[in-house]
Amino acid sequence: MNLIEPKEFLSRIPREYHNSASLGPYITPFFGRMYFGRLKKIIRMVKKLDREFSETLEVGGGFGLFSVNFKDQFPNANHALVDLMPVERGEVVKEVINDEFHLIY
């Protein structure tokens, strides 16, 4: 299972957003490892279900680290990410996740 590592993901996000509170868990060394470990565990569990997903919804997706990795593992799923964020940050998130998702903000 190839996942996008947090450092690679962070490199996609413009510098002016690196101090954003919703980005903190991804880049704080201790919490980042915990978060990324949990992300891997969730994706492994879902893959064991041996199902194809036609649609997925992520609520509170932040900058989209989970979304990007989920979409890589389940490329045929239509994925929607919902989060409360200002419009300009929503545009950054769309760019980070490569417009492959339906983003609601």
N, C-alpha and C positions, 0 to 999 in steps of 0.2 A: 504494500500500500504506500504509494508516494503521496505525501502531503506537502503543502506549501509551508515551509518553516516560518515562524514568526519574523525572523530577521528579513527574509525575502519579502514577506508581506508588508513589513514596515517600509521597505525601500520603495514600495508602490505609492505610499501615502505622502503627500506634500509636507515639507518640514513644518509649515505653520500649524499643522494639526497634530504634531507629535506630543504636545502638552495637553491635548484633549483628554478629559476625564474618562471617556469611553474607550480610549486607546490604552490607558494605563495597564490593565490586566494583560495585554498582549506583550508588553515590552518590559515590565518589571521582572527581573530575572527569576525570582522564586515563584511568583504568581504566574508568570508566563509559562514556566515549565509545567505547573499544575494544570493550567488552563489547556495547554496543548496536549498534555497527557490525557485529560478528560475528553478532549475533542477526538483523539485517536480511538479511545475506548468506545465512545458513542458510535463512531463510524464502523468500527469492527463489529459491534453488537448488531447494528442495522444490517450490515452485509451478511451476517449469519442467518438473517431471516430469509435469505435467498429469494428476494422479491424485487421486482422492478417497480419503481415509484413513478407515477405519471405526473403527480403534483406534490410539491412540498411547500410549507409555509414556515418561515422562521420569524418569530416575534422577538423584538428587542435585539436585532442582529448587529447593531453598532456599525463598525466599518466593514463587516462581512467576512472575517477570517473563517468562521464555520461554514458560511455559505459557499465560499470559493472551494473549500476542500470537499464539501458534500457534493457539489456539482461535478467536481472532477471524478468522484467515485460513482456517481449516478448521472451520467451525461444526458440521458434521455428524459430526465425529470424536468418539468417546468417548475422553477423555483421562485418563490416570492419572499422578499425580505421586508419586514415592517418595522419601523423604528420612529421614535419621535426625535426629529432633528431639524435644524434650520435648512432651508432650501439649498444654500450654498454648500453645506456639508453633504447633503444628499447627492449633489452633483459630483463631489469628490468620490463618494462611495460608489456611484455608478461607474466612474472611470476606473477605480481600483478593481471592481469586479467585472470589468470588461463588457459591460452592457449585456451580459448573458442572463440577467435576472430581471424580474419585474420588481421594481423597487417602489415601495409606498412610504412616503414620509410626510 
